[in-house]
Amino acid sequence: LQSQIRIKDLADLTGISSHQISQVINESFNQNFYEFINTYRVKKAISLIEDSKNSSLTYSAIGFEAGFNSKTTFYEAFKKTTVTTPAQYKINNNIPNS
């Protein structure tokens, strides 16, 4: 969820080379590093949307809380992962506003 995380940071944290991490993500998940990371960020955003104590947060604020750096990137990743917008996700899943 770190907004500035890079593949090198993950390599440093794990002791695995950036190349190996990239290869595993590409071959195992059929994604690049940023798509892989954004999948986890979208999961976090969904949990924030589903938590009633966050009902006063804007979708942009939820995106930033989940580690996205921009509203556009958040919406694009959310739609790619869920095939819907955050607002439509909330409606489709009958999540109350408060």
Contact map, one row per residue, 1 for C-alpha under 8 A:
11100000000000000000000000000000000010011000000000000000000000000111000000000000000000000000000000
11111000000000000000000000000000000000000000000000000000000000000010000000000000000000000000000000
11111000000000000000000000000000000000000000000000000000000000000011100000000000000000000000000000
01111100000000000000000000000000000000000000000000000000000000000000000000000000000000000000000000
01111110110000000000000000000000000000000000000000000000000000000000000000000000000000000000000000
00011111110000000000000000000000000000000000000000000000000000000000000000000000000000000000000000
00001111111000000100110000000000100000000000000000000000000000000000000000000000000000000000000000
00000111111100001100000000000000000000000000000000000000000000000000000000000000000000000000000000
00001111111110000000000000000000000000000000000000000000000000000000000000000000000000000000000000
00001111111111000100000000000000000000000000000000000000000000000000000000000000000000000000000000
00000011111111111100100000000000000000000000000000000000000000000000000000000000000000000000000000
00000001111111111000000000000000000000000000000000000000000000000000000000000000000000000000000000
00000000111111100000000000000000000000000000000000000000000000000000000000000000000000000000000000
00000000011111110000000000000000000000000000000000000000000000000000000000000000000000000000000000
00000000001111111000000000000000000000000000000000000000000000000000000000000000000000000000000000
00000000001101111101100000000000000000000000000000000000000000000000000000000000000000000000000000
00000001001100111111100000000000000000000000000000000000000000000000000000000000000000000000000000
00000011011000011111110000000000000000000000000000000000000000000000000000000000000000000000000000
00000000000000001111111000000000000000000000000000000000000000000000000000000000000000000000000000
00000000000000011111111100000000000000000000000000000000000000000000000000000000000000000000000000
00000010001000011111111110000000000000000000000000000000000000000000000000000000000000000000000000
00000010000000000111111111000001100000000000000000000000000000000000000000000000000000000000000000
00000000000000000011111111100000000000000000000000000000000000000000000000000000000000000000000000
00000000000000000001111111111000000000000000000000000000000000000000000000000000000000000000000000
00000000000000000000111111111111100100000000000000000000000000000000000000000000000000000000000000
00000000000000000000011111111111100000000000000000000000000000000000000000000000000000000000000000
00000000000000000000001111111110000000000000000000000000000000000000000000000000000000000000000000
00000000000000000000000111111100000000000000000000000000000000000000000000000000000000000000000000
00000000000000000000000111111110000100000000000000000000000000000000000000000000000000000000000000
00000000000000000000000011111111000000000000000000000000000000000000000000000000000000000000000000
00000000000000000000000011101111111100000000000000000000000000000000000000000000000000000000000000
00000000000000000000010011000111111100000000000000000000000000000000000000000000000000000000000000
00000010000000000000010011000011111110000000000000000000000000000000000000000000000000000000000000
00000000000000000000000000000011111111000000000000000000000000000000000000000000000000000000000000
00000000000000000000000000000011111111100000000000000000000000000000000000001000000000000000000000
00000000000000000000000010001011111111110000000000000000000000000000000000000000000000000000000000
10000000000000000000000000000000111111111000000000000000000000000000000000000000000000000000000000
00000000000000000000000000000000011111111100000000000000000000000001000000001000000000000000000000
00000000000000000000000000000000001111111110000000000000000000000000000000001000100000000000000000
10000000000000000000000000000000000111111111000000000000000000000000000000000000000000000000000000
10000000000000000000000000000000000011111111100000000000000000100111000000000000000000000000000000
00000000000000000000000000000000000001111111110000000000000000000100000001001100100000000000000000
00000000000000000000000000000000000000111111111000000000000000000000000000000000000000000000000000
00000000000000000000000000000000000000011111111100000000000000000100000000000000000000000000000000
00000000000000000000000000000000000000001111111110000000000001101100000000000000000000000000000000
00000000000000000000000000000000000000000111111111000000000000000000000000000000000000000000000000
00000000000000000000000000000000000000000011111111100000000000000000000000000000000000000000000000
00000000000000000000000000000000000000000001111111100100000001000000000000000000000000000000000000
00000000000000000000000000000000000000000000111111110110000001000000000000000000000001000100000000
00000000000000000000000000000000000000000000011111110000000000000000000000000000000000000100001000
00000000000000000000000000000000000000000000001111111110000000000000000000000000000000000000000000
00000000000000000000000000000000000000000000000011111110000000000000000000000000000000000000000111
00000000000000000000000000000000000000000000000000111111000000000000000000000000000000000000000001
00000000000000000000000000000000000000000000000110111111100000000000000000000000000000000000000000
00000000000000000000000000000000000000000000000010111111100000000000000000000000000000000000000011
00000000000000000000000000000000000000000000000000001111110000000000000000000000000000000000000011
00000000000000000000000000000000000000000000000000000111111011000000000000000000000000000000000000
00000000000000000000000000000000000000000000000000000001111111000000000000000000000000000000000000
00000000000000000000000000000000000000000000000000000000111111100000000000000000000001100000000000
00000000000000000000000000000000000000000000000000000000011111110000011001000000000000000000000000
00000000000000000000000000000000000000000000000000000000111111111000000000000000000000000000000000
00000000000000000000000000000000000000000000100110000000111111111100000000000000000000000000000000
00000000000000000000000000000000000000001000100000000000001111111111111001000000000000000000000000
00000000000000000000000000000000000000000000000000000000000111111111111000000000000000000000000000
00000000000000000000000000000000000000000000100000000000000011111111000000000000000000000000000000
10000000000000000000000000000000000000001101100000000000000001111111000000000000000000000000000000
11100000000000000000000000000000000000001000000000000000000000111111100000000000000000000000000000
10100000000000000000000000000000000001001000000000000000000000111111111011000000000000000000000000
00100000000000000000000000000000000000000000000000000000000000110011111011000000000000000000000000
00000000000000000000000000000000000000000000000000000000000100110001111111000000000000000000000000
00000000000000000000000000000000000000000000000000000000000100110001111111100000000000000000000000
00000000000000000000000000000000000000000000000000000000000000000000011111110000000000000000000000
00000000000000000000000000000000000000000000000000000000000000000001111111111000000000000000000000
00000000000000000000000000000000000000000100000000000000000100100001111111111100000000000000000000
00000000000000000000000000000000000000000000000000000000000000000000001111111110000011000000000000
00000000000000000000000000000000000000000000000000000000000000000000000111111111000000000000000000
00000000000000000000000000000000001001100100000000000000000000000000000011111111100000000000000000
00000000000000000000000000000000000000000100000000000000000000000000000001111111111111000000000000
00000000000000000000000000000000000000000000000000000000000000000000000000111111111111000000000000
00000000000000000000000000000000000000000000000000000000000000000000000000011111111100000000000000
00000000000000000000000000000000000000100100000000000000000000000000000000001111111000000000000000
00000000000000000000000000000000000000000000000000000000000000000000000000000111111110001000000000
00000000000000000000000000000000000000000000000000000000000000000000000000000111111110000000000000
00000000000000000000000000000000000000000000000000000000000000000000000000000111011111011000000000
00000000000000000000000000000000000000000000000000000000000000000000000000100110011111111000000000
00000000000000000000000000000000000000000000000010000000001000000000000000100110000111111100000000
00000000000000000000000000000000000000000000000000000000001000000000000000000000000011111110000000
00000000000000000000000000000000000000000000000000000000000000000000000000000000000111111111000000
00000000000000000000000000000000000000000000000000000000000000000000000000000000010111111111100000
00000000000000000000000000000000000000000000000011000000000000000000000000000000000001111111111100
00000000000000000000000000000000000000000000000000000000000000000000000000000000000000111111111000
00000000000000000000000000000000000000000000000000000000000000000000000000000000000000011111111000
00000000000000000000000000000000000000000000000000000000000000000000000000000000000000001111111000
00000000000000000000000000000000000000000000000000000000000000000000000000000000000000000111111100
00000000000000000000000000000000000000000000000001000000000000000000000000000000000000000111111110
00000000000000000000000000000000000000000000000000010000000000000000000000000000000000000100011111
00000000000000000000000000000000000000000000000000010011000000000000000000000000000000000000001111
00000000000000000000000000000000000000000000000000011011000000000000000000000000000000000000000111
